Structure formats: C-alpha cells, structure tokens
Amino acid sequence: MSRHGRVLSAAVLVAAVTLSACASQVAGTPTPAEQADAAPPQAAVTTTPPPSEQAPQPAGMGECVAGNDPAPVDCAQPHTVEITKAGTFGSGMPAESPDKETVFAEVFPECRQAAAEYLGSDSYDATTLGAWLLWAGQEDWTAGDRWYRCGVAQLSGDGQAQSRTGSVRGILADERGHEFQSCSSVRPSQEVPQQVPCEGPHTGEAIGTVRMGNSGDTFPSDQQFNDAAAPACRQALREYLGTTRDDVAASWRWPDQVNWRHGFTNVTCYAETQDPVTRPLRGIGSSPLPR
C-alpha cells in the first residue's frame, strides 16, 4: 500500500455532524424561509384569508406545494415540496403554538420514515433529497387547527428547498436515484461535508447509509458508531468502486444527539479522496482517478 493509501485509511474515524435544516412559517402573508438551528428540514404554515373567503385545504399526500403556500400545485409545475403524509397533532400538544423543537420531536421521525417509504429507500441521507415538515402556524393553531404535512424536498447546500419539477416518488428504488447523489468539496473525515455538484471538483461522494436504531433508542457511543460503520462503509466502497484501491478510502459521519431525537439515526458512508476528482467514481474499477 502506498503512503497515500495509508493516510486515507487512517482518516476513517469522524466526529459527529450537526445536520442543517430549514423551517418557515406563514402567518397571514407568507414569510421567507427561516434557518432552524440543528434541526431537520421543515416548515410551519398558517393562512389567514379575507373574511369572505375560506382557508384553502393544505396539500395532501402525493401533491406538491410551492414556497410557503400550503395549497396544492401540479407537481409537473415548479414546486419545492412533495407531500408524503398528512396528519393531525394529538391532544398532548400545548394550547399555544409550539416551538420548533417540540414539533420536531413530536412528528419529524414519522416524516423521516414517510420520506423513506415514498422515495423507495431509507438511504436518502446520501442524496440531496431530504424530509420536510409543514404545520399550522400561530394564528391557525390558536384557532384550534392542528394539521401537519410531511414531505420531501431537494435541498441546496445550505438546507433550503429548491424549486424543481416532476415527482420523486419511488425515484431512489432504481438507477434514477444517482442524479441526486450528494458530493462534498471537503473531505468528510476532516470537516462537515459541503455539498457541491458531483460533476465537478469534489473529495467526498456519499455512497450509502447504515441504520443505527430508532429516535427513541439510547444515543450510541462513538465506539458503537464506528464499530457498525467501519465494515459496512468499507463494503459499500468496494461495491461502489468495483474493486479495492489505496487512493480512495471509506469514511463516514453520524448525527448529533439533537438530530438523533428527530429521526436522523443513520450513519452516512462516503468514498473519499485526498485530492479532488471531477466526476463520480461509481464503477471506476482500477482506472485512473478523473482529475
């Protein structure tokens, strides 16, 4: 093994990663998306129509929404979120509009599971697709409305839902899922991944996930994360490349405790290079790395 290979192999143990996420609230007039601190992607929505109008029904499963408006739009048209589940909060929620942490803890694990079922794979943490949550905002909440909607969105590098067209239902169950692969401009073993297009310079390619439990389980120790991730991610790397090579290493990252409670219970595996490559390494075998 070359010295270059040894350097990479030594870099497989990683620190916990804080996952970025989004939330937005529409109270009367839609407001811009807000950035949530260490919390899963989501949004809160309330609409206050003129007295002569009835409030529109939020979109249902399989429908799409655009921006902060919960009304359904045609998924063939530009939209930001595709709804995967419709629900109502139970009586255990507070009478006043709850904070984001309370809402996330209550239903976001359900949204994570709904996203996996809708997309056709629970490995979507290795893609640019993410679970999303919309719920009744302050005015509707005060009026007794308790609806929420789980969804999926294609996320930008800073966790914002991007406008797109077409449905993603079942898209990770076949080869179409590769178009959503997540790549990083920095080495995942060294820094929190920074999302960039895979068809351009990058040093990390997300290649799969390892499920570590459920949100209600005890948060694993660093040793437990590493013991589970090491064999699984190294095997995933061999299958991804089509061979074993010493200039590409397996690395992995895991969630922090806050995000674990919100349903982020996967380790994400990466194919990592020391220097940037310019296209995905899937099936590269023993060919030279693309520089």
N, C-alpha and C positions, 0 to 999 in steps of 0.2 A: 504494500500500500504506500502511496506517495505521502509526503509530508502534507500536501494539500488535502488529501483524504483524511488524515488524522485530525487536522484542525477542524474539519466539518464534523467528524464523528464525535468529537469532544463537546460539540455545541448543541447536543440534543436535549439537555435539561433546561426548561424555560420557566420563567416566572408567571404568576397568574396575570391574566389580561382583563382589563376593565373594558367591557363592551359598550360601544357608543349606541345611542338610541335617540328616538325623537318622540315628541308629543306635541300636539297642537290642540287648541280649544277654540271653538266658535261660539261666542255668546252674542246673539243678536247678529251683528255683522261679522263675517269670517275674519279671523286674525291670522297673522303669519305663523308658520310653524315655529315651535319653541324647541330648544335643545334640552333634553332631560339629562340630569347628572346620573351616570352609572345606572341606566335603566333601559329596558328593552324598547324597541321601536313602538310607538303608539300615538294615539291622538284622542282628544276629548272633543265632543261636538255638541253644541246646543244651537237650535234655531229659534228665533222669535219673530214669527210672521206678523204682518199687519193684522189688526183685529178682524178684518173682513176675510182673511184667508186662514186656511187650516194648515198646520205644520206638515210638511211632507214626511212621508214614511222613510226612515233610513233604508239604504240598500240592503237586500237580502243575499243569502249565500249564492255565489256564482255571478253576482252583479258587481259592478265597478263604481268607484267614486273618484272624483277629481278634486284635488286640494282639500280644503276644509269643509266642503259641502257634502253632507251625508246622503244627499239624494242620488239615486242610481243614474249612471250613464252607460251608454253602449260600450262594452269592452273593446269593440273594434275601433273606437274613437280614443283620443288621448285621455289617459286616466293615470292615477297614482297608486291606487289600492284596489285589490280584488278581494271581495269578501269571502271568507271561508267558513264562517259560523255566525249565527245570530243568537243572542242571548239576553237575559234579564238578570240583573243583580238580585241576590236574595235579601231577605229581611235583616240579615246581620250587618248590613252596611249602615253607616251613620246617616242621620237625617240631613245633615249639612253636606254639601258637595265635598267628597273626599279628596285627599291629596293623591298625587300620582303613585307614591309608594304603596298606599293602601289598595288602590285599584290594581296595580301590577301584581301584588301578592295574591289578590283575590282571584283574578281570572287569566293573567298572562300565561301561566303554564298550560291552560286549556288552549290558548291561541297558538302556542308553540306546537302542541300536538295536532291541532286542526291544520296548521300550515304543512306539517309533515304528511298528513293524510291527503291533503289537497294537491300538493306538489308531486307526490308519489315517492318520496324518500325523506328520511329523517336526517339526511346528511346535508341539509341546505345551509348549515353554517359554513360549509366550504364553498359557498357560492355568494353572489351578490344579491340573492333573494333573502328576505327576512320577514319574520312575523310582525304584524302590525295590529294595533288596537285602537278603536274609536269608541267613545262612550258619551252619554248625555252630560252636557256641561252644567254650569252652576244654575242658570235660570230654569232649565228643564228639570234639573234634579230637585230644586226647591219646590217645583210644581208636582213632584211625585213621579217623574219619568225616570226609569232605571235601565234603559236599554244599553247594550253594548254590541259591538261588531268586531269580530276577529277578521284579520285579512292578511294578505301577503303583498309586499312591495319590492321593487328593485331599488336597492339602496345605493346612494352615492358614497364616496369615501368618507364623508362626514355624517353618514347615517340619515340623510334626507331621502324621502321617497321621490324617485324620478318619474317623470311623465313617460309613458310608453303606450303602445297599442297592442291588442291581442291578448288572449288568455294564456295564463301559465299553468292551468290545471293539468296535472299529470306530466309536466314537462321534464321533471327530474327522473322519470322512470325509463327514459330512453336516451339516445345519443344527443337529443336537442339540449340536454342539460349542460353540455360542455360550453355552450355560448355564455353561460352565467358563471363560469369558474372565476374564483377570486384569486388575484395575484397581488403581491406586495413589492413595493420598491425597496424595502429594507428587509434584512434577514430576520425572520420570525424568532429565531433563537436568541437574538440580541435586542430587539425592540418590538413594541406593539406594531403589528402589520399596518402598512399604509397602502390602501387599495389603489391599484393602477391597472390599466388595461393589460391583459395577458399578451396581446400582440404588440409588445413594446418592451423596453428595458425593465427587468424585474429580477429579484433574487429569491422570491418565495412563491410557490404555487400550492394552493390548498388542494389536497387530494383525497380528503375523506374525513370522517369523524369517528370517534369512539364514545359510545354512550356509557356514562358513569353512574347512572341511577336516576332518581326522581327528585323533584324540587323539595319534597318533604323529608328526604333522607339526610342523614348526617353528612356535612360537607367533608369530602375526602381530604386526607393529608397529602402533602407534596409527594411523599413516597408512594401513596396509593395511586395518585395520578400518573406518576412516572412508570410504575410497575405495569399499569394497564396500557399506557400509551406506547411504551418502547417496542414491544413485539408487534402490536397492531399497526403502528405507523410505519415501521420498517418493512413489514409485509406489504402494506399498501404501496409503499415506494417501489418495491421490486415489481409489483404488478403494474404500476403506473408507467415505469420506465421500460419494462420488458426485459430487464436484466439487473444485475448488481454492478454498480460502478463506484469509484472512490472520489469522484468530483461532484457528486450530488448526494446530499445527506437527508435523512429524515429528521424533522424537528416537529414540535407540537406546542400548543398553547391551551390553557384551560381558563375557565371563568373564575371571577372572584366570588365571595360569599353572597354579595347582594344579588348578582345576576343568577347565581345558583338557585336562590329562592324564587326567582322569576321564571324558572324553567330552562335556563341555559345550563344544561347538565352534560354537555358533550365536550370532549377534547377535540380540537381541530388539528389534523395532521398536515404537514407541508413537505414538499420537495424543495430543498434549499441549496442554493449555490453560493459560493463565496463572492463571485463576480457576476454582474448582470448577464442574463440571457435575453434574447429578443423575441422568442416565441415559446409556447408551451412545450414541455419536454415529454408529453404523453407519447409512449411508444417509441422513444428515440433509440432504444437499444444501446448499441455501442458506437453509434455515430458521434461525430464531434458536436460539442455543445454549440448552439447558434449564438454567435456574438454580434 
